Amino acid sequence: MMNEIDAALLRLSQDQVPSRLAATEALVLDRITGGSPRSHDASRPFRIAAVAAALMIGILGGLMPGESATAKPSLSPLGGAADLAPSTLLAEGW
């Protein structure tokens, strides 16, 4: 099995690279290093708007009053009330 894979990889390595793929590595590395400033400038207003919207949603959500929290009675491992048993929770929704 490995001999077939090795032979296929050897044949693949000996083939010539298509001209369309020859410049792909340089293009990818150029984009990673930030060689195209135009693409970064186009997304900057969108990123700023998204951050501002998330910040406003977070602030407004924190200011809105919520329901007061109350602690449930602790569950006994060997009996007692089973208010939070899965069967009880499913039965309430139907």
C-alpha positions in Angstrom: 0.0 0.0 0.0 2.7 2.5 0.9 4.6 1.7 -2.3 1.6 2.8 -4.3 1.3 6.0 -2.4 5.1 6.6 -2.6 5.0 6.0 -6.4 2.0 8.4 -6.8 3.7 11.1 -4.8 6.9 10.6 -6.8 5.0 11.0 -10.1 3.2 14.0 -8.7 6.5 15.7 -7.7 8.0 15.2 -11.1 5.1 16.8 -12.9 5.3 20.5 -13.9 3.3 22.9 -11.9 0.5 24.5 -13.9 1.1 28.2 -14.7 -2.0 29.3 -12.8 -0.7 27.6 -9.6 2.8 28.8 -9.9 2.1 32.2 -8.4 -0.3 31.1 -5.8 2.2 30.7 -3.0 3.6 34.2 -3.6 0.1 35.7 -3.7 -1.0 33.9 -0.4 2.2 35.0 1.4 1.8 38.6 0.1 -1.8 38.7 1.4 -0.7 37.2 4.8 2.0 39.8 5.3 -0.4 42.6 4.4 0.9 43.4 0.9 -2.6 44.6 -0.3 -3.5 47.6 1.9 -6.7 48.2 -0.2 -8.4 45.0 1.1 -7.7 46.0 4.7 -9.1 49.5 4.3 -12.3 48.2 2.8 -13.1 46.1 5.9 -12.1 48.6 8.5 -15.4 50.5 8.6 -17.3 47.3 8.8 -15.2 46.1 11.7 -15.6 49.4 13.6 -19.3 49.3 13.1 -19.5 45.7 14.3 -17.5 46.4 17.4 -19.6 49.5 18.2 -22.8 47.6 17.7 -21.6 44.8 20.0 -20.5 47.3 22.6 -23.9 49.1 22.5 -25.8 45.8 22.7 -23.7 44.7 25.7 -24.2 48.0 27.5 -27.9 48.1 26.9 -28.3 44.5 27.9 -26.5 45.2 31.2 -28.6 48.2 32.0 -32.0 46.4 31.5 -33.5 45.1 34.7 -33.9 41.4 34.9 -35.8 39.1 37.1 -34.5 38.6 40.6 -32.8 35.3 41.1 -33.9 32.9 43.8 -32.0 29.7 44.8 -33.7 26.4 44.4 -33.7 24.0 47.3 -30.8 21.6 47.2 -31.5 18.2 45.8 -31.2 15.2 48.0 -29.2 12.4 46.3 -31.3 9.6 47.8 -34.8 10.9 47.7 -36.8 14.0 48.5 -38.2 16.4 46.0 -37.3 15.8 42.4 -38.4 19.1 41.0 -35.5 19.2 38.5 -35.7 15.6 37.3 -35.7 15.3 33.5 -39.1 13.7 33.4 -40.6 16.5 35.5 -39.0 19.2 33.3 -40.3 17.5 30.1 -43.8 17.0 31.5 -44.1 20.7 32.3 -43.4 21.8 28.7 -46.2 19.7 27.2 
